[in-house]
Amino acid sequence: MRIGEASFSAYCATCHGIGARGDGARAVYLDMPVTDLTRLSHSNNGVFPTARVIAKIDGSAEITSHNSPMPPWGQLFSAGPRVRVETDAGPMDANLTVFEIVEWLRTLQQ
């Protein structure tokens, strides 16, 4: 199992589902539908929104699609290593674990 997939399974799958389709076990308890993360590129004119997804996971961007704030996983991972990555919005610094999750999500796009 890849690092991003393992981290997603540990922190995100309870709501987003193991396949990231928004069908996690806790999704039924939320007031709003959980985002199908396999359709992010489709919803963004065929371009995977790397910078936006990093910002949502690490807590630096507001999560408007949740009825309560999504846990800001960036706080949990903040002690971990950081990397400089190229994104659709230009270069940015990102937590390595967050970036690995985002890269795994990129492989799931339909």
C-alpha positions as a Markdown table, in Angstrom:
| # | Residue | x | y | z |
|---|---|---|---|---|
| 1 | Met | 0.0 | 0.0 | 0.0 |
| 2 | Arg | 1.3 | 3.4 | -0.9 |
| 3 | Ile | 1.9 | 6.1 | 1.8 |
| 4 | Gly | -0.9 | 8.3 | 0.4 |
| 5 | Glu | -3.4 | 5.5 | 0.2 |
| 6 | Ala | -2.5 | 4.3 | 3.8 |
| 7 | Ser | -2.8 | 7.9 | 5.2 |
| 8 | Phe | -6.1 | 8.4 | 3.3 |
| 9 | Ser | -7.4 | 5.1 | 4.7 |
| 10 | Ala | -6.5 | 6.1 | 8.3 |
| 11 | Tyr | -7.8 | 9.7 | 8.2 |
| 12 | Cys | -10.2 | 10.2 | 5.4 |
| 13 | Ala | -11.9 | 7.0 | 4.5 |
| 14 | Thr | -14.5 | 7.0 | 7.3 |
| 15 | Cys | -16.3 | 9.8 | 5.5 |
| 16 | His | -15.0 | 9.7 | 2.0 |
| 17 | Gly | -14.9 | 5.9 | 1.6 |
| 18 | Ile | -12.0 | 3.6 | 1.0 |
| 19 | Gly | -12.3 | 4.3 | -2.8 |
| 20 | Ala | -12.8 | 8.1 | -2.1 |
| 21 | Arg | -16.3 | 8.1 | -3.7 |
| 22 | Gly | -18.0 | 9.8 | -0.7 |
| 23 | Asp | -19.5 | 6.6 | 0.6 |
| 24 | Gly | -17.7 | 6.2 | 3.9 |
| 25 | Ala | -19.4 | 4.6 | 6.9 |
| 26 | Arg | -19.8 | 8.1 | 8.6 |
| 27 | Ala | -21.2 | 9.8 | 5.5 |
| 28 | Val | -24.7 | 8.8 | 6.4 |
| 29 | Tyr | -24.5 | 10.9 | 9.6 |
| 30 | Leu | -23.6 | 14.1 | 7.9 |
| 31 | Asp | -26.1 | 16.7 | 6.8 |
| 32 | Met | -24.5 | 17.2 | 3.4 |
| 33 | Pro | -23.3 | 14.6 | 0.8 |
| 34 | Val | -19.6 | 13.8 | 1.1 |
| 35 | Thr | -17.6 | 14.8 | -2.0 |
| 36 | Asp | -16.7 | 12.1 | -4.5 |
| 37 | Leu | -13.0 | 12.7 | -4.6 |
| 38 | Thr | -12.6 | 10.7 | -7.8 |
| 39 | Arg | -14.3 | 13.4 | -9.8 |
| 40 | Leu | -12.1 | 16.4 | -8.8 |
| 41 | Ser | -10.5 | 16.7 | -12.2 |
| 42 | His | -13.8 | 16.3 | -14.0 |
| 43 | Ser | -15.2 | 19.1 | -11.9 |
| 44 | Asn | -12.2 | 21.3 | -12.7 |
| 45 | Asn | -12.2 | 21.2 | -16.5 |
| 46 | Gly | -10.0 | 18.1 | -16.6 |
| 47 | Val | -7.2 | 19.5 | -14.5 |
| 48 | Phe | -6.5 | 18.0 | -11.0 |
| 49 | Pro | -6.7 | 20.9 | -8.6 |
| 50 | Thr | -3.6 | 20.0 | -6.6 |
| 51 | Ala | -3.1 | 23.3 | -4.8 |
| 52 | Arg | -6.8 | 23.6 | -3.8 |
| 53 | Val | -6.8 | 20.0 | -2.5 |
| 54 | Ile | -3.6 | 20.5 | -0.5 |
| 55 | Ala | -5.0 | 23.6 | 1.1 |
| 56 | Lys | -8.3 | 21.9 | 2.0 |
| 57 | Ile | -6.6 | 19.0 | 3.6 |
| 58 | Asp | -4.0 | 21.0 | 5.5 |
| 59 | Gly | -6.6 | 23.4 | 6.8 |
| 60 | Ser | -5.4 | 26.6 | 5.0 |
| 61 | Ala | -8.5 | 26.8 | 2.9 |
| 62 | Glu | -12.1 | 27.0 | 4.1 |
| 63 | Ile | -14.1 | 23.9 | 3.6 |
| 64 | Thr | -17.5 | 25.1 | 2.5 |
| 65 | Ser | -18.9 | 21.7 | 1.5 |
| 66 | His | -19.0 | 20.4 | 5.1 |
| 67 | Asn | -21.7 | 21.1 | 7.6 |
| 68 | Ser | -19.0 | 21.3 | 10.2 |
| 69 | Pro | -15.3 | 22.0 | 9.6 |
| 70 | Met | -13.4 | 19.1 | 8.1 |
| 71 | Pro | -10.6 | 18.1 | 10.6 |
| 72 | Pro | -7.6 | 20.2 | 9.7 |
| 73 | Trp | -5.1 | 17.3 | 9.2 |
| 74 | Gly | -2.3 | 19.8 | 8.6 |
| 75 | Gln | -2.1 | 20.3 | 12.3 |
| 76 | Leu | -1.6 | 16.6 | 12.9 |
| 77 | Phe | 1.0 | 16.4 | 10.2 |
| 78 | Ser | 2.7 | 19.7 | 10.9 |
| 79 | Ala | 5.7 | 18.1 | 12.6 |
| 80 | Gly | 6.4 | 16.0 | 9.5 |
| 81 | Pro | 8.7 | 16.9 | 6.6 |
| 82 | Arg | 7.7 | 19.5 | 4.1 |
| 83 | Val | 8.3 | 19.4 | 0.3 |
| 84 | Arg | 8.3 | 22.0 | -2.5 |
| 85 | Val | 5.9 | 20.9 | -5.2 |
| 86 | Glu | 4.7 | 22.1 | -8.5 |
| 87 | Thr | 0.9 | 22.5 | -8.6 |
| 88 | Asp | -1.7 | 23.7 | -11.1 |
| 89 | Ala | -1.4 | 27.1 | -9.3 |
| 90 | Gly | 2.4 | 27.2 | -9.3 |
| 91 | Pro | 5.0 | 26.0 | -6.8 |
| 92 | Met | 4.0 | 25.7 | -3.1 |
| 93 | Asp | 5.3 | 24.2 | 0.1 |
| 94 | Ala | 3.3 | 21.2 | 1.4 |
| 95 | Asn | 3.5 | 18.7 | 4.2 |
| 96 | Leu | 4.8 | 15.5 | 2.7 |
| 97 | Thr | 2.0 | 13.3 | 4.1 |
| 98 | Val | -0.7 | 15.7 | 2.8 |
| 99 | Phe | 1.1 | 15.7 | -0.6 |
| 100 | Glu | 1.2 | 11.9 | -0.7 |
| 101 | Ile | -2.6 | 11.8 | 0.0 |
| 102 | Val | -3.2 | 14.3 | -2.8 |
| 103 | Glu | -1.0 | 12.4 | -5.2 |
| 104 | Trp | -2.9 | 9.2 | -4.4 |
| 105 | Leu | -6.2 | 11.0 | -5.1 |
| 106 | Arg | -4.8 | 12.1 | -8.4 |
| 107 | Thr | -4.5 | 8.4 | -9.4 |
| 108 | Leu | -8.2 | 7.8 | -8.7 |
| 109 | Gln | -9.5 | 10.5 | -11.1 |
| 110 | Gln | -12.2 | 9.4 | -13.6 |
